[in-house]
Amino acid sequence: MRVGVLALQGDVREHAEILEGLGADVVLVRLPEDLTDIDALVLPGGESTTIGKLADRYGMVEPLRAAIRRGLPAFGTCAGMIFLSGSTTEADPQVQLGVLDVVVQRNAFGRQAESFEADLAVEGIAEPVHAVFIRAPWVEKVGQGVDVLAEVDGHPVMVREGNVLASSFHPELTGDDRIHALLLAMVEEA
C-alpha cells in the first residue's frame, strides 16, 4: 500500500514513521504529480494558514481537492483537519479544500500554554486512545453526513465523512498506530 504524506509543513516525519511501521510505502507529496499512484493521503498538523498558502503556491489545492472528491482516502490531523474542512469560525479567510462538511474553530482549546493530553474513547477502537492536543481545533458544526468518532467536553475532535477522516489531536506523537490503521482500513474498504 502506498500512502502519501503532504510534505509542505508540519509533522511529516512522524506520520511517515507510523505508516512505515504499519507496512505502508510512504510517498512525500509536494507537487501534483506526487499524487499519482497513492492509495491514501495524510495531511499533517502544523500551521493551517501556512499549509494552505504553500499548497496554493505549488498548485496543489485543486489536485488535492479532486483526488479526495474522487474517493482517495484522506486523514487530516489538527491543521490537516482545518485544511480539509469547509470553513472556520474565524472571519479571516484561508485556503481550505472543502472536502469535509464541518465548520472548525481554530485554537479552540486555547493557545500553546493550554495544550493538553487526554485519553479518548474513539468509535471503532476498543481501548482508549491517548491524544495530544496542541493549539487544537474542535468541530463547531457537523454536516449531515459526518460521523463524530470522539469528543472532548461535548466538542467533536475526531470525525469521518465517507473517505475523509480527521482529528483535532496528534496520534503521530504518541507511537499509537491505531488511528493510522483506521486509514489503512479505509483503503481496504474502498
N, CA, C and O of each residue as an XYZ file, in Angstrom:
760
protein
N       0.847     -1.175      0.000
C       0.000      0.000      0.000
C       0.893      1.239      0.000
O       1.838      1.337      0.783
N       0.579      2.183     -0.892
C       1.348      3.436     -0.976
C       0.524      4.566     -0.375
O      -0.574      4.868     -0.844
N       1.071      5.189      0.673
C       0.362      6.263      1.356
C       1.177      7.539      1.227
O       2.355      7.578      1.581
N       0.535      8.579      0.716
C       1.179      9.871      0.604
C       1.046     10.648      1.896
O       0.039     10.541      2.596
N       2.068     11.434      2.210
C       2.009     12.380      3.322
C       2.277     13.755      2.721
O       3.339     13.984      2.142
N       1.322     14.667      2.855
C       1.501     16.020      2.344
C       2.687     16.637      3.071
O       2.644     16.851      4.282
N       3.741     16.920      2.323
C       5.030     17.296      2.927
C       5.358     18.758      2.676
O       6.463     19.092      2.248
N       4.383     19.632      2.947
C       4.619     21.062      2.784
C       5.080     21.709      4.079
O       5.867     22.655      4.062
N       4.585     21.196      5.208
C       4.901     21.772      6.511
C       4.261     20.886      7.574
O       3.216     20.289      7.316
N       4.845     20.785      8.737
C       4.210     20.064      9.836
C       4.870     18.730     10.165
O       6.042     18.511      9.859
N       4.093     17.834     10.799
C       4.583     16.569     11.349
C       4.733     15.479     10.284
O       4.188     14.386     10.435
N       5.450     15.765      9.241
C       5.593     14.843      8.114
C       6.338     13.578      8.533
O       5.852     12.469      8.310
N       7.493     13.735      9.129
C       8.346     12.600      9.506
C       7.632     11.662     10.475
O       7.717     10.442     10.336
N       6.932     12.226     11.449
C       6.247     11.408     12.460
C       5.154     10.542     11.838
O       5.016      9.368     12.180
N       4.379     11.126     10.921
C       3.355     10.337     10.229
C       3.994      9.248      9.377
O       3.527      8.109      9.364
N       5.060      9.599      8.668
C       5.738      8.627      7.802
C       6.232      7.430      8.608
O       6.099      6.289      8.165
N       6.799      7.676      9.786
C       7.318      6.584     10.618
C       6.202      5.646     11.073
O       6.370      4.427     11.049
N       5.062      6.207     11.487
C       3.929      5.370     11.920
C       3.436      4.520     10.751
O       3.204      3.320     10.902
N       3.277      5.145      9.590
C       2.776      4.426      8.418
C       3.735      3.337      7.971
O       3.299      2.240      7.624
N       5.030      3.615      7.973
C       6.020      2.598      7.618
C       5.980      1.442      8.600
O       6.147      0.286      8.210
N       5.758      1.749      9.886
C       5.629      0.706     10.897
C       4.436     -0.207     10.651
O       4.435     -1.364     11.072
N       3.417      0.316      9.966
C       2.237     -0.478      9.608
C       2.417     -1.198      8.278
O       1.508     -1.883      7.810
N       3.604     -1.040      7.664
C       3.904     -1.745      6.419
C       3.603     -0.980      5.151
O       3.705     -1.544      4.062
N       3.234      0.287      5.254
C       2.935      1.084      4.061
C       4.214      1.641      3.446
O       5.183      1.927      4.149
N       4.201      1.790      2.131
C       5.252      2.540      1.440
C       4.821      3.999      1.478
O       3.714      4.328      1.051
N       5.675      4.870      1.980
C       5.328      6.279      2.146
C       5.893      7.097      0.994
O       7.051      6.944      0.606
N       5.050      7.966      0.460
C       5.422      8.891     -0.604
C       5.252     10.305     -0.055
O       4.179     10.654      0.437
N       6.304     11.122     -0.137
C       6.186     12.520      0.286
C       5.559     13.307     -0.856
O       6.081     13.331     -1.971
N       4.434     13.947     -0.564
C       3.658     14.658     -1.576
C       3.938     16.151     -1.460
O       3.575     16.791     -0.472
N       4.595     16.699     -2.493
C       4.909     18.130     -2.530
C       4.353     18.812     -3.772
O       4.108     20.018     -3.771
N       4.153     18.028     -4.839
C       3.696     18.545     -6.129
C       2.544     17.690     -6.644
O       2.398     16.544     -6.219
N       1.717     18.222     -7.556
C       0.570     17.453     -8.047
C       0.926     16.063     -8.569
O       0.172     15.115     -8.353
N       2.057     15.928     -9.246
C       2.412     14.613     -9.794
C       2.700     13.582     -8.706
O       2.685     12.382     -8.979
N       2.963     14.030     -7.471
C       3.210     13.102     -6.368
C       1.932     12.386     -5.920
O       1.995     11.414     -5.167
N       0.784     12.864     -6.381
C      -0.491     12.225     -6.030
C      -0.770     10.986     -6.874
O      -1.699     10.231     -6.585
N       0.026     10.777     -7.908
C      -0.166      9.635     -8.807
C       0.151      8.332     -8.084
O       1.177      8.220     -7.413
N      -0.715      7.369     -8.221
C      -0.492      6.011     -7.708
C      -0.344      5.917     -6.191
O       0.397      5.066     -5.700
N      -1.037      6.780     -5.437
C      -1.087      6.585     -3.988
C      -2.473      6.053     -3.643
O      -3.453      6.325     -4.337
N      -2.530      5.291     -2.556
C      -3.776      4.671     -2.129
C      -4.492      5.457     -1.040
O      -5.680      5.245     -0.800
N      -3.773      6.369     -0.377
C      -4.341      7.187      0.691
C      -3.423      8.384      0.887
O      -2.308      8.425      0.366
N      -3.914      9.361      1.654
C      -3.154     10.592      1.884
C      -3.330     11.055      3.322
O      -4.439     11.048      3.856
N      -2.222     11.461      3.947
C      -2.259     12.063      5.275
C      -1.917     13.541      5.133
O      -0.954     13.906      4.459
N      -2.720     14.383      5.776
C      -2.476     15.819      5.815
C      -2.111     16.153      7.254
O      -2.987     16.174      8.119
N      -0.830     16.416      7.531
C      -0.361     16.516      8.909
C      -0.724     17.824      9.591
O      -1.151     18.795      8.966
N      -0.532     17.801     10.921
C      -0.655     19.010     11.699
C       0.510     19.932     11.396
O       1.505     19.522     10.799
N       0.379     21.146     11.801
C       1.367     22.192     11.560
C       0.657     23.517     11.747
O       0.064     23.758     12.798
N       0.706     24.375     10.751
C       0.015     25.659     10.807
C      -0.877     25.737      9.579
O      -0.381     25.765      8.453
N      -2.185     25.772      9.786
C      -3.136     25.609      8.680
C      -3.045     26.703      7.631
O      -3.174     26.415      6.441
N      -2.825     27.957      8.037
C      -2.727     29.010      7.021
C      -1.471     28.829      6.181
O      -1.492     29.082      4.977
N      -0.380     28.395      6.799
C       0.861     28.153      6.054
C       0.686     26.987      5.094
O       1.108     27.070      3.940
N       0.069     25.898      5.552
C      -0.163     24.745      4.683
C      -1.011     25.166      3.483
O      -0.703     24.799      2.349
N      -2.070     25.928      3.724
C      -2.932     26.396      2.640
C      -2.199     27.281      1.652
O      -2.348     27.118      0.441
N      -1.408     28.217      2.157
C      -0.655     29.117      1.273
C       0.366     28.349      0.435
O       0.517     28.618     -0.757
N       1.066     27.395      1.051
C       2.048     26.606      0.308
C       1.364     25.706     -0.721
O       1.851     25.565     -1.843
N       0.244     25.101     -0.343
C      -0.498     24.262     -1.294
C      -0.945     25.091     -2.490
O      -0.898     24.619     -3.626
N      -1.375     26.311     -2.246
C      -1.778     27.202     -3.328
C      -0.573     27.572     -4.200
O      -0.658     27.531     -5.427
N       0.521     27.925     -3.580
C       1.729     28.325     -4.304
C       2.250     27.210     -5.205
O       2.712     27.482     -6.313
N       2.184     25.956     -4.747
C       2.707     24.832     -5.519
C       1.656     24.147     -6.385
O       1.883     23.052     -6.899
N       0.506     24.795     -6.542
C      -0.524     24.248     -7.424
C      -1.157     22.965     -6.927
O      -1.579     22.130     -7.727
N      -1.229     22.798     -5.611
C      -1.722     21.554     -5.029
C      -3.201     21.582     -4.661
O      -3.800     20.519     -4.499
N      -3.813     22.759     -4.521
C      -5.169     22.837     -3.978
C      -6.157     22.062     -4.842
O      -6.836     21.169     -4.335
N      -6.256     22.372     -6.114
C      -7.229     21.690     -6.973
C      -6.907     20.206     -7.148
O      -7.825     19.390     -7.075
N      -5.644     19.814     -7.376
C      -5.361     18.375     -7.472
C      -5.712     17.609     -6.181
O      -6.231     16.495     -6.253
N      -5.438     18.190     -5.020
C      -5.806     17.547     -3.752
C      -7.320     17.410     -3.645
O      -7.842     16.335     -3.349
N      -8.010     18.510     -3.891
C      -9.478     18.517     -3.807
C     -10.065     17.469     -4.750
O     -10.945     16.703     -4.356
N      -9.584     17.432     -5.987
C     -10.114     16.493     -6.981
C      -9.850     15.048     -6.579
O     -10.739     14.204     -6.692
N      -8.640     14.752     -6.110
C      -8.300     13.374     -5.725
C      -9.177     12.895     -4.572
O      -9.665     11.765     -4.592
N      -9.378     13.741     -3.574
C     -10.186     13.359     -2.414
C     -11.654     13.226     -2.815
O     -12.339     12.309     -2.364
N     -12.133     14.129     -3.650
C     -13.528     14.030     -4.117
C     -13.756     12.792     -4.969
O     -14.871     12.272     -5.015
N     -12.713     12.310     -5.650
C     -12.830     11.071     -6.434
C     -12.799      9.840     -5.544
O     -13.027      8.734     -6.034
N     -12.521      9.995     -4.237
C     -12.567      8.866     -3.315
C     -11.260      8.492     -2.656
O     -11.218      7.516     -1.907
N     -10.172      9.239     -2.907
C      -8.908      8.940     -2.242
C      -9.095      9.056     -0.732
O      -9.452     10.132     -0.251
N      -8.865      7.980      0.039
C      -8.962      8.088      1.495
C      -7.941      9.102      2.018
O      -6.768      9.069      1.648
N      -8.414     10.004      2.886
C      -7.564     11.072      3.410
C      -7.765     11.183      4.917
O      -8.865     10.988      5.433
N      -6.671     11.500      5.609
C      -6.689     11.668      7.063
C      -5.934     12.940      7.411
O      -4.746     13.065      7.114
N      -6.627     13.886      8.045
C      -6.007     15.139      8.463
C      -5.959     15.247      9.963
O      -6.937     14.949     10.650
N      -4.802     15.681     10.482
C      -4.654     15.886     11.925
C      -4.454     17.367     12.206
O      -3.643     18.021     11.550
N      -5.183     17.895     13.171
C      -5.057     19.265     13.660
C      -5.157     20.257     12.494
O      -6.258     20.491     11.997
N      -4.058     20.837     12.050
C      -4.096     21.762     10.915
C      -4.598     21.069      9.665
O      -5.243     21.695      8.825
N      -4.309     19.768      9.531
C      -4.825     18.996      8.401
C      -6.337     18.921      8.421
O      -6.975     18.947      7.368
N      -6.925     18.828      9.619
C      -8.382     18.856      9.756
C      -8.923     20.190      9.259
O      -9.908     20.232      8.523
N      -8.277     21.279      9.665
C      -8.715     22.613      9.254
C      -8.625     22.746      7.737
O      -9.546     23.264      7.106
N      -7.518     22.279      7.145
C      -7.301     22.374      5.698
C      -8.344     21.563      4.924
O      -8.763     21.979      3.844
N      -8.768     20.418      5.454
C      -9.782     19.593      4.799
C     -11.190     20.182      4.894
O     -12.029     19.921      4.032
N     -11.448     20.962      5.920
C     -12.811     21.385      6.238
C     -13.376     22.408      5.263
O     -12.672     22.977      4.429
N     -14.696     22.615      5.411
C     -15.392     23.568      4.554
C     -15.155     25.002      4.940
O     -15.077     25.874      4.073
N     -15.035     25.271      6.254
C     -14.804     26.639      6.719
C     -14.383     26.625      8.183
O     -14.398     25.594      8.856
N     -14.008     27.813      8.644
C     -13.683     28.006     10.062
C     -14.636     29.058     10.624
O     -15.364     29.716      9.880
N     -14.620     29.205     11.935
C     -15.457     30.206     12.589
C     -14.840     31.597     12.501
O     -15.514     32.583     12.801
N     -13.583     31.700     12.101
C     -12.895     32.985     12.043
C     -13.330     33.780     10.815
O     -13.704     33.209      9.790
N     -13.277     35.092     10.934
C     -13.662     35.966      9.821
C     -12.592     36.014      8.738
O     -12.905     36.239      7.569
N     -11.321     35.803      9.117
C     -10.238     35.865      8.142
C     -10.281     34.631      7.243
O     -10.210     33.507      7.740
N     -10.396     34.823      5.936
C     -10.426     33.660      5.040
C      -9.059     32.999      4.934
O      -8.027     33.658      5.061
N      -9.060     31.694      4.701
C      -7.835     30.961      4.454
C      -8.125     29.873      3.434
O      -9.278     29.501      3.221
N      -7.081     29.369      2.812
C      -7.236     28.329      1.804
C      -7.660     27.033      2.487
O      -6.993     26.564      3.410
N      -8.781     26.452      2.027
C      -9.269     25.179      2.549
C      -9.778     24.339      1.386
O     -10.213     24.872      0.365
N      -9.719     23.024      1.549
C     -10.130     22.134      0.469
C     -11.644     21.977      0.366
O     -12.164     21.737     -0.723
N     -12.355     22.107      1.481
C     -13.806     21.997      1.450
C     -14.319     20.603      1.139
O     -15.393     20.459      0.555
N     -13.569     19.567      1.520
C     -13.974     18.181      1.244
C     -14.533     17.478      2.477
O     -14.898     16.303      2.418
N     -14.598     18.191      3.578
C     -15.146     17.665      4.830
C     -16.196     18.661      5.303
O     -15.879     19.823      5.560
N     -17.448     18.214      5.421
C     -18.571     19.100      5.717
C     -18.642     19.427      7.210
O     -19.543     18.987      7.924
N     -17.669     20.206      7.650
C     -17.633     20.678      9.035
C     -17.179     22.130      9.049
O     -16.519     22.607      8.125
N     -17.552     22.819     10.127
C     -17.027     24.144     10.433
C     -16.119     23.956     11.638
O     -16.535     23.401     12.654
N     -14.876     24.419     11.524
C     -13.865     24.185     12.547
C     -13.522     25.498     13.251
O     -13.405     26.546     12.615
N     -13.365     25.424     14.561
C     -12.860     26.575     15.319
C     -11.386     26.348     15.595
O     -11.015     25.409     16.299
N     -10.547     27.209     15.039
C      -9.099     27.102     15.232
C      -8.739     27.442     16.676
O      -9.413     28.251     17.313
N      -7.677     26.823     17.191
C      -7.186     27.082     18.557
C      -8.318     27.071     19.585
O      -8.323     27.873     20.519
N      -9.266     26.166     19.410
C     -10.476     26.162     20.229
C     -10.205     25.913     21.708
O     -10.912     26.443     22.566
N      -9.198     25.119     22.010
C      -8.892     24.801     23.405
C      -7.946     25.828     24.029
O      -7.637     25.744     25.217
N      -7.491     26.787     23.239
C      -6.594     27.812     23.750
C      -5.262     27.820     23.029
O      -5.048     27.086     22.065
N      -4.391     28.650     23.509
C      -3.073     28.813     22.892
C      -2.123     27.700     23.330
O      -2.547     26.727     23.954
N      -0.853     27.844     23.006
C       0.166     26.830     23.287
C       0.170     26.406     24.756
O       0.286     25.218     25.058
N       0.046     27.364     25.664
C       0.093     27.067     27.101
C      -1.072     26.183     27.545
O      -0.969     25.507     28.568
N      -2.166     26.177     26.804
C      -3.327     25.356     27.158
C      -3.329     24.000     26.444
O      -4.318     23.270     26.509
N      -2.251     23.665     25.778
C      -2.151     22.346     25.147
C      -2.257     21.280     26.235
O      -1.859     21.517     27.376
N      -2.796     20.100     25.886
C      -3.033     19.077     26.896
C      -3.066     17.694     26.272
O      -3.047     17.547     25.050
N      -3.116     16.685     27.127
C      -3.254     15.296     26.706
C      -4.464     14.703     27.415
O      -4.796     15.086     28.537
N      -5.121     13.754     26.736
C      -6.310     13.113     27.318
C      -6.474     11.729     26.724
O      -6.034     11.464     25.605
N      -7.110     10.849     27.479
C      -7.467      9.527     26.971
C      -8.890      9.599     26.439
O      -9.815      9.972     27.160
N      -9.057      9.238     25.166
C     -10.345      9.378     24.492
C     -10.943      8.036     24.124
O     -10.234      7.106     23.739
N     -12.240      7.950     24.245
C     -12.985      6.843     23.662
C     -13.200      7.192     22.197
O     -13.799      8.221     21.884
N     -12.713      6.342     21.298
C     -12.851      6.566     19.861
C     -13.690      5.435     19.291
O     -13.379      4.257     19.466
N     -14.769      5.820     18.602
C     -15.642      4.816     17.992
C     -14.830      3.933     17.043
O     -14.092      4.430     16.193
N     -14.979      2.620     17.201
C     -14.272      1.673     16.346
C     -12.952      1.189     16.911
O     -12.308      0.317     16.327
N     -12.535      1.755     18.058
C     -11.291      1.330     18.708
C     -11.639      0.903     20.130
O     -12.237      1.673     20.882
N     -11.269     -0.316     20.498
C     -11.713     -0.903     21.768
C     -11.191     -0.156     22.997
O     -11.969      0.208     23.879
N      -9.893      0.071     23.054
C      -9.295      0.715     24.233
C      -9.136      2.214     23.994
O      -9.031      2.643     22.845
N      -9.118      3.023     25.064
C      -8.952      4.472     24.884
C      -7.669      4.822     24.121
O      -6.668      4.109     24.190
N      -7.732      5.921     23.405
C      -6.606      6.449     22.644
C      -6.032      7.624     23.417
O      -6.766      8.538     23.794
N      -4.722      7.608     23.657
C      -4.073      8.739     24.318
C      -3.855      9.817     23.262
O      -3.146      9.601     22.280
N      -4.466     10.971     23.469
C      -4.475     12.032     22.464
C      -3.705     13.256     22.955
O      -3.823     13.659     24.112
N      -2.910     13.840     22.045
C      -2.134     15.048     22.319
C      -2.783     16.199     21.548
O      -2.892     16.158     20.322
N      -3.209     17.223     22.287
C      -3.854     18.398     21.701
C      -2.903     19.592     21.828
O      -2.571     20.006     22.939
N      -2.464     20.146     20.686
C      -1.540     21.276     20.677
C      -2.187     22.410     19.891
O      -2.330     22.318     18.672
N      -2.581     23.481     20.583
C      -3.296     24.588     19.926
C      -4.390     24.028     19.020
O      -4.550     24.452     17.876
N      -5.121     23.085     19.548
C      -6.011     22.240     18.746
C      -7.339     22.911     18.403
O      -7.876     23.700     19.180
N      -7.854     22.576     17.218
C      -9.209     22.988     16.865
C     -10.226     22.012     17.438
O      -9.865     20.955     17.954
N     -11.483     22.374     17.344
C     -12.564     21.424     17.512
C     -13.573     21.694     16.410
O     -13.523     22.733     15.752
N     -14.483     20.763     16.213
C     -15.516     20.928     15.202
C     -16.680     21.659     15.852
O     -17.276     21.183     16.818
N     -16.985     22.802     15.312
C     -18.070     23.636     15.826
C     -19.418     23.202     15.259
O     -20.431     23.234     15.957
N     -19.427     22.794     13.982
C     -20.668     22.389     13.325
C     -20.372     21.197     12.421
O     -19.403     21.195     11.662
N     -21.234     20.180     12.521
C     -21.058     18.940     11.773
C     -22.142     18.847     10.714
O     -23.323     19.024     11.013
N     -21.748     18.568      9.474
C     -22.698     18.382      8.385
C     -23.458     17.072      8.527
O     -23.101     16.216      9.336
N     -24.503     16.930      7.736
C     -25.431     15.801      7.849
C     -24.763     14.437      7.664
O     -25.143     13.485      8.346
N     -23.791     14.310      6.772
C     -23.180     13.015      6.501
C     -21.921     12.733      7.290
O     -21.184     11.801      6.969
N     -21.662     13.524      8.320
C     -20.427     13.400      9.098
C     -20.698     12.621     10.387
O     -21.630     12.931     11.128
N     -19.868     11.604     10.641
C     -19.961     10.833     11.881
C     -18.942     11.364     12.881
O     -17.774     11.554     12.541
N     -19.381     11.604     14.108
C     -18.482     12.017     15.184
C     -17.934     10.751     15.835
O     -18.699      9.917     16.319
N     -16.604     10.607     15.846
C     -15.955      9.409     16.392
C     -15.397      9.623     17.796
O     -15.203      8.658     18.535
N     -15.138     10.875     18.171
C     -14.618     11.168     19.520
C     -14.944     12.616     19.870
O     -15.032     13.485     19.002
N     -15.120     12.848     21.177
C     -15.425     14.189     21.679
C     -14.620     14.482     22.929
O     -14.189     13.575     23.641
N     -14.425     15.770     23.183
C     -13.881     16.263     24.442
C     -14.845     17.333     24.942
O     -15.084     18.329     24.259
N     -15.394     17.126     26.128
C     -16.341     18.076     26.725
C     -17.468     18.455     25.763
O     -17.871     19.616     25.692
N     -17.972     17.463     25.023
C     -19.080     17.703     24.117
C     -18.702     18.289     22.767
O     -19.576     18.529     21.934
N     -17.421     18.521     22.537
C     -16.956     19.067     21.264
C     -16.340     17.953     20.418
O     -15.439     17.256     20.884
N     -16.812     17.776     19.179
C     -16.211     16.766     18.309
C     -14.734     17.056     18.041
O     -14.361     18.174     17.686
N     -13.892     16.013     18.221
C     -12.449     16.154     17.976
C     -11.935     15.102     17.007
O     -10.757     15.099     16.649
N     -12.830     14.199     16.579
C     -12.490     13.236     15.531
C     -13.762     12.923     14.770
O     -14.785     12.577     15.360
N     -13.688     13.048     13.436
C     -14.864     12.868     12.600
C     -14.496     12.086     11.347
O     -13.330     11.984     10.964
N     -15.541     11.535     10.720
C     -15.358     10.866      9.433
C     -16.558     11.166      8.545
O     -17.709     11.105      8.977
N     -16.260     11.487      7.311
C     -17.286     11.646      6.288
C     -16.821     10.865      5.065
O     -15.948     11.319      4.325
N     -17.403      9.698      4.858
C     -17.018      8.876      3.711
C     -15.547      8.511      3.735
O     -15.093      7.801      4.633
N     -14.807      8.989      2.761
C     -13.378      8.681      2.639
C     -12.473      9.670      3.361
O     -11.254      9.619      3.196
N     -13.049     10.573      4.162
C     -12.253     11.591      4.855
C     -12.357     11.397      6.368
O     -13.446     11.384      6.941
N     -11.201     11.249      6.987
C     -11.067     11.083      8.434
C     -10.266     12.273      8.946
O      -9.303     12.692      8.304
N     -10.654     12.824     10.101
C      -9.916     13.972     10.626
C      -9.954     13.970     12.152
O     -10.949     13.588     12.768
N      -8.844     14.408     12.743
C      -8.764     14.521     14.204
C      -8.146     15.859     14.584
O      -7.295     16.398     13.877
N      -8.601     16.380     15.720
C      -8.034     17.604     16.276
C      -6.689     17.345     16.927
O      -5.881     18.259     17.092
N      -6.456     16.110     17.291
C      -5.267     15.731     18.047
C      -4.216     15.111     17.136
O      -4.438     14.924     15.940
N      -3.069     14.798     17.727
C      -1.886     14.320     17.002
C      -1.550     12.875     17.365
O      -0.714     12.656     18.241
N      -2.177     11.873     16.719
C      -1.843     10.488     17.053
C      -0.416     10.107     16.658
O       0.131      9.136     17.182
N       0.179     10.848     15.757
C       1.549     10.558     15.320
C       2.588     10.846     16.399
O       3.739     10.427     16.278
N       2.193     11.559     17.454
C       3.146     11.919     18.506
C       3.179     10.932     19.664
O       4.008     11.068     20.564
N       2.290      9.939     19.656
C       2.204      9.026     20.804
C       2.773      7.641     20.526
O       2.973      6.861     21.457
N       3.038      7.322     19.265
C       3.503      5.983     18.926
C       2.376      4.976     18.794
O       2.626      3.817     18.462
N       1.136      5.391     19.046
C      -0.034      4.526     18.909
C      -0.462      4.565     17.448
O      -0.804      5.627     16.928
N      -0.445      3.403     16.780
C      -0.728      3.377     15.341
C      -2.186      3.058     15.001
O      -2.510      2.868     13.828
N      -3.069      2.995     15.997
C      -4.439      2.540     15.739
C      -5.257      3.505     14.877
O      -6.102      3.064     14.098
N      -5.019      4.804     15.002
C      -5.758      5.761     14.167
C      -5.285      5.651     12.717
O      -6.097      5.665     11.791
N      -3.973      5.542     12.526
C      -3.446      5.365     11.173
C      -3.935      4.044     10.567
O      -4.161      3.948      9.361
N      -4.093      3.040     11.415
C      -4.619      1.753     10.950
C      -6.053      1.915     10.439
O      -6.465      1.212      9.517
N      -6.810      2.836     11.035
C      -8.160      3.120     10.523
C      -8.098      3.637      9.081
O      -8.917      3.266      8.240
N      -7.108      4.501      8.810
C      -6.940      5.000      7.438
C      -6.653      3.860      6.480
O      -7.241      3.784      5.401
N      -5.745      2.971      6.875
C      -5.419      1.845      6.004
C      -6.625      0.927      5.806
O      -6.801      0.351      4.732
N      -7.453      0.792      6.840
C      -8.682      0.003      6.713
C      -9.651      0.670      5.735
O     -10.394     -0.015      5.032
N      -9.644      1.999      5.688
C     -10.481      2.726      4.737
C     -10.048      2.411      3.304
O     -10.887      2.323      2.407
N      -8.749      2.244      3.088
C      -8.248      1.872      1.756
C      -8.793      0.498      1.384
O      -9.229      0.281      0.254
N      -8.765     -0.435      2.346
C      -9.292     -1.779      2.095
C     -10.789     -1.722      1.771
O     -11.270     -2.455      0.906
N     -11.527     -0.843      2.474
C     -12.965     -0.677      2.217
C     -13.202     -0.213      0.785
O     -14.124     -0.671      0.110
N     -12.357      0.697      0.343
C     -12.525      1.295     -0.999
C     -12.231      0.254     -2.049
O     -12.312      0.542     -3.243
